[in-house]
Amino acid sequence: SCPMLARARGVASPPPGDVRVNVPGDMGEKERLRVRERERELVGSGVGWSWPSVSRSTFSLNRVVKGAVFFILILTLYSFLLKPPPHQHHDIPFVSHSVRLLSSLPLHQREYQELDVLNSKRRDRVRDLFIHAWEGYVRCAWGYDELQPVTCSGRDNWGGLGATIVDSLDTMILMKYEEGYQQALSWVEQLSFDNVSFPQSVFETTIRFVGGLNSAFDLTGNKVFLKRSQELCDRLAPAFSTNTGIPHRRINLATGESWNPYWKEYFTGGNSILAEYGTMQLEFLFVSQYTQDPKYERLVNTAMAKVLSLDVSAWGGLYPLSLDPSTGKFADDRISYAGEGDSFYEYLIKTDLLTGEDTYKQFYQSTTAAMIDQLLFFSESKSLLYLAQKAQGQVVHEFAHLACFVPGMLAIDGDDDHLKIATRLMKTCIALYTESSTGLPPEISLFRPGTRAKKSEVLDGIGNGSDGDSRGGGGHGHEHGNGHGSTQSSGDINMKKKRDFSFAEPNYILRPETVESLFILYRVTGDSYYQEIGWSIFQSLVTHCATPHGFSGLIDVNVRSKPQQDNRMESFFMAETMKYLYLLFSPTDFISLDEYVFSTEAHPVKKFQRSPSLH
């Protein structure tokens, strides 16, 4: 306030209620009257104001000082709000619109089905909040792999190559977000892998970077994306130089040295992981197709041929999670469609969908039949169907959110029976949200042991709960939630309703698998119910995960009010979660599943027939 300024200048401020305006003695009569009138207004409004009596020269000087102080305050405020954090080590690119605009791409010039008003508004809202998160990343963490959205800072965990930038590229292209796309394009144009000595994950680099660059090239035709993708594949290639051709997990992109880490020795023992070495076909086949260089697909084909040649009868036709790349022998007996196993099975069907061939058809069919026969269980109340896991020959009744990709996988393979099973599993994934206080799911849930579900029972509708509706409902067949969580805490629900599952790991890291399956099931069935569930999930995200700079995961989804945020926004939130939500409310012929295949990181590329020269 002005009295504070007066004290700073050594002038006593008037006591409360004693509002006087000291008028300089050399003012004219009219000026004096105007000032006295202002004094009466201030008294009437209860606002205190003080103007010290000084000479003309001193008055002019103080005006200069006051202006300087005001300017410094504004400059400080501006710097605090808008200046990048001190650790920022990359310049944000200037956006030039001299290049080809996204709106001129054939993708956005086609005529698509018209959206109803509601879906149009929902899609726009998703786009707006994607832009909010992107602008927070640019402001707080430009050049870093991911944003820390609570502290407005950046974090490098994938080599400092700007994972969020590359992973988000195709989402911005689909959304026609021109400014963000141009910023990302500028980054890719100057991207170099020459000095990247970080112990890079071969798998994550493939799905986030190679996949993102491939999709950006496929959607725009800009060859800089394909060039960077090919360069990166060349850098990753030494990881495949093992006795079996099954790649190591880590690589130094600068030197080509590769190895398997031992930091989880008790778990993986320095071995290669099923979902990692078995999830590169889409990305490497695409690069070979468009560069006409067969060496990339040969790398992944050799690795896949090796693992698919192994006898898995001891594990019921399913594949253990770890393998020694030097001997080609499985190193444990864990079986899972969740972490470390998931996308291996996903790519068996998606690789064939991409190329129109039947390379892996028999393996997809046999593993899916084994999964249905061995891992499907009814919950204790028989209201939910879930996928269990196996370890040391014993069933583990653990259901991870990662496994919620399975409904989408089953829905795209064209098998009617699989579609029915998909809708039942989708119900369980939805229950993970509706049974939570926040309307958001835990990372891992633990089911009270139920009974093995026979395929015939599932197809006959047994275990659908009291309402007989296979689509929705929670652990006891009640109505699905409204996206803002239940009215009770999860602990209350456990005690009062004896829910079929508990939250073994209650954290949520903005995972996309459920919205992925909602998107696919909506596209396959046309049932708007899946859109409504998706909108509820989006509302919960906004309510509990939004920050001034982006979106953050949660430490515990069981907390009823103000759950603690974990200060992480993984790049897959922008690449997958927001993309699938946007497409869920888009016309069904926009990025049609008849034309495109989505990678495990949600990067869409058009289906193609492999070039004869590559066979």
KAURCOR-V439032 format. One line per field, one symbol per residue. ss: DSSP state (H for helix, E for strand, - for the rest). Layout:
BEGIN
ss = ???
END
This chain:
BEGIN
ss = -HHHHHHH--------------------HHHHHHHHHHHHHHHHH----------HHHHHHHHHHHHHHHHHHHHHHHHHHH-------------------HHH-HHHH-------HHHHHHHHHHHHHHHHHHHHHHHHH----EEE----EEE-------HHHHHHHHHHHHH--HHHHHHHHHHHH---------EEEHHHHHHHHHHHHHHHHHHH--HHHHHHHHHHHHHHHHHH---------EEE-----EE------------EEHHHH---HHHHHHHHHHH---HHHHHHHHHHHHHH----HHH------EEE----EE----E------HHHHHHHHHHHHHH-----HHHHHHHHHHHHHH-EEE------EEE-EEE--EEE-EEEHHHHHHHHHHH----HHHHHHHHHHHHHHHHHHH---------EEEE---EE--HHHHH------------------------------HHHHHHHH---EEEEE--E----HHHHHHHHHHHHH---HHHHHHHHHHHHHHHHHEE--EE--E----------E---E-HHHHHHHHHHHHHH-----------EEE-----EEE-----HHH-
END
